[in-house]
Amino acid sequence: MDWESRFTALARDRVKPSGIEKMLKLMRAPGTISLAPGEPDPKLYPTEEFKEAIAEVIDEQGPHALRYTIAGGLPELKTFTMNWFKEWGIINKNLNEENIVFTLGSQQALEILAQTFLEKGDKIAVEAPTYAEAMLIFKKYEASFVSIPMDKNGLIVEELEKALQKERIKFLYTITNFHNPAGVTLAWERRERLVELAKKYDFFIVEDDPYHFMSYESDALPSINTIDTERVLSLGSFSKVIVPGLRIGWIMGPKEVVEKTTLVKYSMELCPPMVLQSALHKILLKKNLKEHVNRLRSVYREKRDALAKGLNEHLKPLGTEYVIPQGGFFFWVKLPEKVDSEELTLKAVQEYKVGIVPGTGFFVEPEKGKNYIRLAFSLLEPETLMEGSARLGKALKSML
């Protein structure tokens, strides 16, 4: 059967694998060191705690734990999450459990927001570079993009205002802390200015903050919703701080947005796997969260420092430029002008057995990423990161 002819235009033309996904397939060859996936280290997962928590939930709730349930998420987990984040000064103290809906990771949160707000031809402001998978989701709904440059302090708000004087946008999508892929954090004064611009030009802000707890020098800056709750939708996830396989993320925002996005979510999946949310709730209740987060920071800081050392030894002398990230999982490396990132990626993985991600997939206009690569350090041990950077240095040197 000719299935291709039966696909919708959306599935055929707008749902395509990202450049990252394509490259990951090349990196599965034996002996390859992959600096591509920004994935938490499985050795840090609370595996035994999760086994015990699942058993406790089943013992306590019996078959009820496995029934259909409410779409928006476990009420006890909502209350715990909001109290935790308010206690740590992450979110606005006026928010409560009516201001959050749980999703299947922050990826589904993006899909829900797109389905809730986007219509054909709507314009979205995004950073250059930005999260590649977010662009793929927004493109499905035939949105167009207004691309705003960044510097070491995040999105350049003056450039955004110039664009707003010419273009009307529905919302701004921004990764505020330890940006993927750029590794930078949006400065506080720029966050304040974003809220002012949102009010002046009548748009809202979608703030994606999946790496909030992965800070290695000082605590991450609080959510933009501590400045304004009316025009800010905040996305997050337990994937990096607890475990990714649970697929528990969230949308925080005004009550009316939470109610509408809950209905959209209901149409997608009916209800979430509540047994997993119940197990997570038990794990969080028992954990000393400050100790847990500090342990994660210590492990990932050591990995970051190892890759920084390797890059300083093997790439910096070859004319690359990068900023050592203060958190998150990524280094964003600018290559010498004559080196094409996609050509380097293929050479590196095929000839030197090291995987990287070319920068082209992170831009609305891919050619703007031809001199950039993204390197992740979260999954590998320090000695492997050192070896990977040495291999990458050899690959780059062969192209100069």
C-alpha positions in Angstrom: 0.0 0.0 0.0 1.2 3.5 -0.8 1.0 5.0 2.7 2.8 8.2 1.8 -0.1 9.3 -0.4 -2.5 8.8 2.5 -0.6 10.9 5.0 -2.0 14.4 5.8 -0.1 17.4 4.6 0.8 18.0 8.3 2.3 14.5 8.7 4.0 14.5 5.3 5.5 18.0 5.1 5.6 19.5 8.6 6.3 16.5 10.9 10.0 15.7 10.2 12.9 14.5 12.3 15.1 17.2 13.6 18.8 17.3 12.7 19.6 16.1 16.2 17.6 12.9 15.7 19.3 12.2 12.4 22.8 12.7 13.9 22.0 10.5 16.9 21.5 7.5 14.6 25.1 7.9 13.3 26.4 8.0 16.8 25.3 4.5 17.8 28.3 2.8 16.3 30.5 0.8 18.8 33.3 2.9 20.3 31.7 6.3 19.5 31.8 8.9 22.2 28.6 11.0 21.9 28.6 14.6 23.1 25.2 15.0 21.5 22.4 14.0 23.9 21.5 16.4 26.7 20.2 13.6 28.9 20.4 13.2 32.7 22.9 10.6 34.0 21.0 7.3 34.7 23.3 6.7 37.7 21.6 9.6 39.4 18.1 8.2 38.9 16.2 7.2 42.2 15.6 3.7 40.8 15.2 1.8 44.0 13.1 4.6 45.5 10.8 4.5 42.5 10.4 0.7 42.8 9.4 1.1 46.5 7.1 4.0 45.7 5.2 2.1 43.0 4.8 -0.8 45.3 3.5 1.4 48.1 1.0 3.1 45.8 -0.4 -0.2 44.6 -0.5 -1.6 48.2 -2.3 1.5 49.5 -4.7 2.2 46.6 -5.1 -1.3 45.1 -6.9 -1.3 41.7 -7.9 2.4 42.2 -4.3 3.4 41.4 -4.7 2.0 37.9 -8.0 3.6 37.0 -8.8 6.5 34.7 -8.4 9.7 36.6 -8.6 13.5 36.3 -6.9 15.2 33.4 -5.0 18.0 35.1 -2.9 15.9 37.4 -2.7 14.6 41.0 -3.9 17.3 43.4 -1.5 16.4 46.1 1.5 16.6 43.7 0.2 20.0 42.5 0.1 21.3 46.0 3.5 19.9 46.9 5.1 21.3 43.7 3.7 24.8 44.2 4.7 24.9 47.9 8.2 23.6 47.1 8.8 26.2 44.4 7.3 29.1 46.5 9.5 28.0 49.5 12.6 28.1 47.3 11.6 31.5 45.8 11.3 30.1 42.3 7.7 31.3 41.5 5.3 34.0 42.5 3.9 33.4 46.0 0.3 34.2 44.8 0.2 31.2 42.6 -1.4 27.9 43.8 -2.6 24.5 42.6 -5.2 26.2 40.4 -2.4 27.7 38.4 -0.7 24.4 37.2 -1.6 21.6 34.9 0.7 18.5 34.6 1.7 17.3 31.2 3.6 14.4 29.7 6.9 16.3 29.9 7.5 19.9 28.8 7.4 18.6 25.2 3.7 17.9 25.5 3.3 21.3 27.2 4.6 22.9 24.1 2.2 20.9 21.9 -0.7 21.8 24.2 0.1 25.5 24.0 0.5 25.4 20.2 -2.9 23.7 19.9 -4.5 26.1 22.3 -3.1 29.4 20.9 -1.7 29.0 17.4 -3.5 29.6 14.1 -2.2 29.6 10.6 0.0 32.6 10.0 0.5 33.6 13.7 3.9 34.9 14.5 6.1 33.8 17.4 9.3 35.5 18.6 12.0 33.1 19.3 15.7 33.4 20.3 18.4 32.8 17.8 19.4 30.1 18.5 16.4 28.3 20.1 15.3 24.8 21.1 15.0 22.8 17.9 12.0 20.6 18.9 10.0 23.7 19.9 10.3 25.0 16.4 9.2 21.7 14.9 6.0 21.8 17.1 5.2 25.4 16.2 5.7 24.8 12.5 3.1 22.0 12.6 0.5 24.7 13.3 1.9 26.8 10.4 3.2 29.6 12.6 6.0 31.8 11.4 8.9 33.1 13.4 10.5 36.4 14.3 14.1 35.5 15.2 15.8 37.6 17.9 19.6 37.5 18.5 21.2 36.7 21.8 24.4 37.6 23.6 26.0 36.4 26.8 23.1 37.8 28.8 20.4 36.1 26.8 17.8 37.5 24.4 18.7 41.1 23.4 15.5 43.0 24.3 16.4 46.0 22.2 16.4 43.8 19.1 13.0 42.4 20.2 11.5 45.9 20.5 12.8 46.8 17.0 11.0 43.7 15.7 7.9 44.5 17.6 7.7 47.9 16.0 7.3 46.1 12.6 5.7 42.8 13.5 2.8 41.8 15.7 3.5 38.5 17.6 1.2 36.2 19.5 3.9 35.2 22.0 7.6 35.1 22.8 9.1 31.7 23.4 12.2 32.0 25.6 14.5 29.6 27.5 15.4 31.7 30.5 18.0 29.7 32.5 21.0 27.9 31.1 19.7 28.0 27.6 19.5 25.1 25.2 21.7 25.3 23.1 23.4 28.6 24.0 24.1 27.9 27.7 23.4 31.5 28.8 20.9 32.9 31.3 18.5 35.8 30.6 19.6 38.7 32.8 17.1 39.9 35.4 16.8 43.5 34.1 16.0 42.0 30.6 13.2 39.9 32.2 11.7 43.0 33.7 11.9 44.7 30.3 10.3 41.8 28.6 7.2 42.1 30.8 7.1 45.8 30.0 7.2 45.0 26.3 4.6 42.3 26.6 2.2 44.9 28.1 3.1 47.6 25.6 2.8 45.4 22.5 0.1 43.0 23.8 1.7 39.6 23.7 2.4 36.9 26.3 5.6 35.2 27.3 6.2 31.4 27.2 9.1 30.8 29.6 10.7 27.4 29.3 12.9 26.5 32.3 13.8 22.8 32.3 17.3 23.3 33.7 16.4 25.5 36.7 18.0 23.2 39.3 21.1 22.5 37.2 23.0 25.5 38.5 26.7 25.2 39.3 27.8 28.6 40.6 24.8 30.1 42.3 21.0 29.5 42.3 19.2 30.1 39.0 17.1 33.3 38.7 13.4 33.0 39.6 10.6 32.7 37.1 9.4 35.7 35.2 6.1 35.0 36.8 7.6 36.6 40.0 7.4 39.9 38.0 4.0 39.3 36.4 1.5 36.5 36.5 -1.0 37.7 33.9 1.2 37.5 30.8 3.6 34.7 31.7 3.2 31.0 31.0 5.9 29.0 32.7 7.0 25.5 31.6 9.1 23.0 33.5 9.7 19.4 34.1 10.8 16.8 36.7 12.9 15.2 34.0 16.3 16.7 34.9 15.9 17.0 38.6 14.3 13.6 39.3 14.0 11.2 36.3 13.0 11.8 32.6 11.1 8.5 32.0 8.2 9.6 34.3 7.3 12.2 31.6 5.9 14.7 34.2 6.1 18.3 33.2 3.8 21.3 33.7 2.3 24.5 32.5 1.9 27.3 35.1 -0.2 30.3 34.3 -3.4 32.2 34.9 -6.4 30.1 36.0 -8.3 30.5 32.8 -5.3 29.3 30.7 -4.8 26.3 33.0 -8.5 25.4 32.6 -8.4 25.7 28.8 -5.1 23.8 28.4 -6.4 21.1 30.7 -9.3 20.6 28.3 -7.0 20.5 25.3 -4.8 17.9 27.2 -7.9 15.8 27.9 -8.6 15.6 24.2 -5.1 14.3 23.6 -4.8 11.6 26.3 -8.0 11.5 28.5 -5.9 11.3 31.6 -2.3 11.0 32.7 -0.8 7.8 34.3 -1.7 8.7 37.8 0.2 5.8 39.4 3.4 7.5 38.2 2.4 10.9 39.6 1.5 9.2 42.9 4.9 7.4 43.1 6.7 10.7 42.3 4.7 12.4 45.1 5.9 9.7 47.6 9.5 10.1 46.5 9.4 13.9 46.9 7.8 13.6 50.3 10.7 11.4 51.6 13.6 13.2 49.9 15.7 15.9 51.4 15.4 18.0 48.3 18.2 20.4 49.1 20.7 17.5 49.6 19.4 15.8 46.4 19.7 19.0 44.3 23.2 19.7 45.7 24.3 16.2 44.8 23.1 16.6 41.2 24.9 20.0 41.0 28.1 18.5 42.3 28.1 15.6 39.8 27.2 17.7 36.8 29.6 20.5 37.8 32.5 18.0 37.7 31.4 16.9 34.2 31.1 20.5 33.0 34.6 21.2 34.4 36.0 18.2 32.6 34.6 19.2 29.3 35.8 22.8 29.8 39.3 21.5 30.5 39.2 19.3 27.4 38.0 22.1 25.2 40.6 24.5 26.6 43.3 22.0 25.7 42.1 20.7 22.3 39.7 23.3 20.7 40.5 26.7 22.0 44.0 26.7 20.4 42.2 26.0 17.1 40.3 29.3 17.1 37.0 28.2 18.7 35.0 30.5 21.0 32.7 29.5 23.8 31.4 30.6 27.2 31.7 28.1 30.1 28.0 27.6 31.1 27.0 28.4 34.7 24.4 25.6 34.6 22.4 23.3 32.3 24.0 20.6 30.1 25.5 22.3 27.1 28.5 24.1 25.6 27.7 26.3 22.6 30.9 26.5 20.5 31.6 28.9 17.7 33.9 27.4 15.0 36.5 29.1 12.9 34.7 30.9 10.0 35.9 28.4 7.3 34.6 25.3 9.1 31.0 24.1 8.3 29.3 22.5 11.4 27.5 19.9 9.4 30.7 18.8 7.6 32.5 18.7 10.9 29.8 16.6 12.5 30.0 14.0 9.7 33.8 13.9 9.7 33.9 13.7 13.5 31.5 10.8 13.9 32.6 8.8 10.8 36.4 9.2 11.1 37.1 10.1 14.7 34.2 8.3 16.5 32.9 11.4 18.4 29.4 12.7 18.1 28.3 16.3 18.2 25.3 18.4 17.1 25.6 20.9 14.3 24.2 24.4 15.0 22.0 24.6 11.9 19.0 22.9 13.5 18.7 25.5 16.2 18.0 28.5 14.0 15.0 29.7 12.0 17.5 30.3 9.2 19.7 27.3 9.4 22.7 28.9 7.6 23.1 31.1 10.7 24.2 28.0 12.6 26.8 26.8 10.1 29.7 27.9 12.3 28.3 26.5 15.6 28.1 23.2 17.4 26.4 22.0 20.6 28.2 19.8 23.0 26.5 18.0 26.0 28.4 16.8 29.1 25.6 15.4 31.3 25.6 11.8 30.2 29.4 10.9 30.2 32.1 10.5 32.8 34.8 13.1 33.1 37.5 11.0 31.6 35.3 10.1 28.6 34.5 13.8 28.1 38.3 14.5 28.0 38.8 11.8 25.4 35.8 13.1 23.4 37.2 16.6 23.3 40.6 15.3 22.2 38.9 13.4 19.3 36.9 16.4 18.4 40.1 18.5 18.4 41.7 16.1 15.9 38.6 16.2 13.7 38.5 20.0 13.7 42.3 20.3 13.1 41.9 18.1 10.0 39.6 20.7 8.5 41.8 23.7 9.0 
